[in-house]
């Protein structure tokens, strides 16, 4: 969630700590957040960015039929984890963005500097933590550490 709207995506659980660590850089947009997470997970920003570019080519607020059809099919086939990244366009996509998938749902409100764990069965978000850096989708031996600035709130 940023001043430009809401971006929604499903990612492996390991991405959660990378996104929290990226908040240390005070990102103001989803793109900034993903870029800041790149040193911790080198595939995340390109995966989400490429998918959002395809989304923008096929969907508009006036014509959200393509993303609705893709979401409905994934829900019908019980493959919600395969819903591609998207931007919220209407009530349907908004409701989808608030639906937990597998390990949960975590909302990053960049404007208000809040991280809300709606459902998180992976690992609770910590104000200070560490994790392994991921390269090419795999963890490597190198760790990163982060400490969120005081103005960030975790719920």
C-alpha positions in Angstrom: 0.0 0.0 0.0 1.5 3.3 -1.1 0.3 6.7 -2.2 -0.3 5.4 -5.7 -2.6 2.5 -4.6 -2.3 -1.1 -3.6 0.0 -3.7 -5.1 -0.7 -7.3 -4.2 1.5 -10.3 -4.8 2.1 -13.8 -3.5 5.7 -14.8 -2.7 7.6 -17.4 -0.8 7.6 -17.0 2.9 11.3 -16.2 2.8 10.5 -12.9 1.2 8.8 -11.6 4.3 12.0 -10.8 6.2 13.5 -9.2 3.0 10.6 -6.9 2.7 10.7 -5.9 6.4 14.5 -5.3 6.1 13.8 -3.1 3.0 11.5 -0.9 5.1 14.7 0.4 6.9 15.4 2.4 3.7 12.1 4.3 4.2 10.5 3.3 0.8 7.7 5.5 -0.3 6.4 3.3 -3.2 6.0 -0.4 -3.7 8.7 -0.1 -6.4 11.1 1.5 -3.9 10.3 -1.4 -1.4 11.0 -4.1 -4.0 14.2 -2.3 -5.1 15.4 -2.0 -1.5 14.8 -5.8 -1.0 17.0 -6.7 -4.0 20.2 -7.1 -1.9 18.4 -9.7 0.2 16.5 -11.5 -2.5 17.8 -10.9 -6.1 14.7 -12.3 -7.9 11.8 -10.6 -6.0 11.9 -7.1 -7.7 12.2 -8.5 -11.2 9.5 -11.1 -10.6 6.9 -8.6 -9.3 8.0 -5.8 -11.7 7.7 -7.9 -14.8 4.4 -9.3 -13.7 3.0 -5.8 -13.0 4.2 -4.6 -16.4 2.2 -7.5 -18.0 -0.8 -6.6 -15.7 -0.7 -3.0 -16.9 -0.8 -4.0 -20.5 -3.9 -6.1 -20.0 -5.9 -4.4 -17.3 -7.2 -0.9 -16.5 -9.6 0.4 -13.9 -12.2 0.7 -16.7 -11.5 -2.8 -18.0 -10.4 -5.2 -15.2 -11.9 -8.4 -16.8 -8.6 -10.1 -17.5 -7.3 -10.0 -13.9 -10.8 -10.9 -12.5 -10.9 -14.0 -14.8 -7.3 -15.0 -13.8 -8.1 -14.7 -10.1 -11.4 -16.6 -10.4 -9.8 -19.4 -12.2 -7.0 -19.7 -9.6 -9.6 -19.7 -6.8 -11.8 -22.2 -8.5 -8.8 -24.6 -9.0 -7.6 -23.9 -5.4 -4.3 -22.4 -6.8 -4.5 -19.0 -5.1 -0.7 -19.1 -4.6 -0.4 -18.8 -8.4 -2.3 -15.5 -8.7 0.1 -13.2 -10.5 1.1 -9.8 -8.9 -1.6 -7.2 -9.6 -2.7 -3.7 -8.6 -6.1 -3.1 -6.9 -8.6 -1.8 -9.5 -12.0 -2.4 -7.9 -13.8 -4.1 -5.0 -13.1 -7.6 -6.4 -9.3 -7.1 -6.6 -9.4 -5.3 -3.3 -11.1 -8.2 -1.6 -8.6 -10.6 -3.3 -5.7 -8.6 -2.0 -7.0 -9.0 1.5 -7.4 -12.8 1.3 -4.7 -14.9 3.0 -2.9 -17.4 0.9 -1.1 -20.4 2.3 1.2 -19.0 5.1 -0.8 -15.8 5.4 -1.3 -12.2 4.6 0.9 -9.3 5.6 0.2 -5.7 4.6 2.9 -3.1 4.2 1.4 0.4 4.5 4.3 2.5 3.3 2.6 5.9 3.7 1.8 5.3 7.4 4.8 3.1 8.1 2.8 0.1 9.4 3.3 -3.6 8.9 0.1 -5.5 9.7 0.2 -9.3 10.0 -3.4 -10.1 9.2 -2.5 -13.8 9.2 1.1 -15.0 9.5 1.8 -18.6 10.1 5.4 -18.4 8.9 7.2 -16.3 11.5 6.2 -13.2 13.3 7.6 -10.0 12.0 10.3 -8.7 14.3 11.5 -5.1 14.8 15.1 -6.5 14.6 16.0 -9.8 13.0 18.3 -11.6 10.5 17.9 -14.0 7.6 19.9 -15.5 4.8 20.5 -13.7 1.6 18.9 -15.5 -1.4 20.6 -15.7 -4.8 18.9 -17.3 -7.8 16.1 -18.4 -5.5 18.3 -20.2 -3.0 19.6 -19.2 0.4 23.4 -18.7 0.6 25.6 -18.7 3.7 25.7 -14.9 4.1 23.2 -13.3 6.5 21.7 -9.9 6.6 20.5 -8.1 9.7 18.0 -5.3 10.1 16.5 -3.0 12.7 13.4 -1.1 11.8 13.3 2.6 12.6 11.2 3.6 15.7 8.5 5.2 13.6 7.5 1.9 12.0 4.7 0.0 13.8 4.1 -3.7 13.7 0.6 -5.1 14.3 
